[in-house]
Amino acid sequence: MTSRHLTIALDIMGGDHGPLVTLPASLRAIRQYPHLTLLLCGDESVILPQLESLTDAERQRVEIIHTEQSVGMDELPTSALRNKKHSSMRRMLELVEQGQADACVSAGNTGALLAMSYYVLKTLPGIDRPALISSLPTASHKKVYLLDLGANVNCDSQTLFQYAVMGAVQAEQVSGITAPRVALLNVGEEQIKGNDVVKATAHLLSETPGINYIGYVEGNDIFTDAADVVVTDGFVGNIALKSCEGLGKLVINEVKRVSEQNIFTRIMAKIALPLLRKIYSRVNPDQYNGASLIGLRGIVVKSHGNAKSDAFLYAIREAMQEVERQVPTKIKDKIEAVLMERP
């Protein structure tokens, strides 16, 4: 990362574990990145005692933005938008909208964050709806970006087309992929397959210069490095992501269970431990925590609600990367260029 000074606003009260996770991650970020300032939105009486371990120089880069409300994880988005105007989540977004923060991060209620972000920050010109996007590991040690992950369960072809453009910019700017390969998630690779929306989106992408559209991919291709960006609607994308996460947990639990069956399996597991650690370090879901809500006039990163301290720190790093790469500006420029070039 560069040495440009960054200011990130954090929803300290959000998530399943709230300050128990977000505060330790915040302190680690302050210690690791001397060019980082954090605006901690939440209950001052909870936050202040945890800052005593910071040095005077580190403490100067932390500001508490006291809020009396927080958004519950089971709260309806409409209720949160209407009744939680003084919450840590809402204040965090307002700091970005007012230019006091370069980006923000929350592990809070996803639906509420989507509604508040859309209301406070608005979408970029040419973008109808924001999308949730995250990177996943592939067999070739590269990342693949999958979107939408649940922001919009019903999408038309224009929305999916916009997602493809935004996903391409994200892959290019954050991961440094030149001319990222963009694919549509479908029930088969043949052009005759898919519903009308997918087929219409494919037609739009195939006729658009500046987008490296490669066609359809199936669910089993997500992790094979078949594409750099995989586009689908939020209903399918969320199910695909949660299925992958569930399978990952199943594999890890099965390895643990089998390795503890008897003395022989314990010995074999101990011998294989360095290899297992190496594999786990690459597929560890913590380092892929932080889904970006792209298409807005500001940077919003959504951490998993049940994320631990390490995972929340990765979400902060994701926000820092997007600020340094000026992702919203690049999306705006790309959308304008693509709309001008489209026949």
Helices and strands as residue ranges (DSSP letters): E 6-11, H 19-32, E 36-42, H 44-47, G 48-51, H 56-59, E 62-66, H 77-83, H 88-97, E 103-106, H 110-121, E 131-137, E 143-147, H 157-174, E 181-185, H 196-206, E 212-217, G 219-221, E 229-231, H 234-259, H 263-283, G 285-288, E 291-294, E 299-302, H 309-324, H 327-341
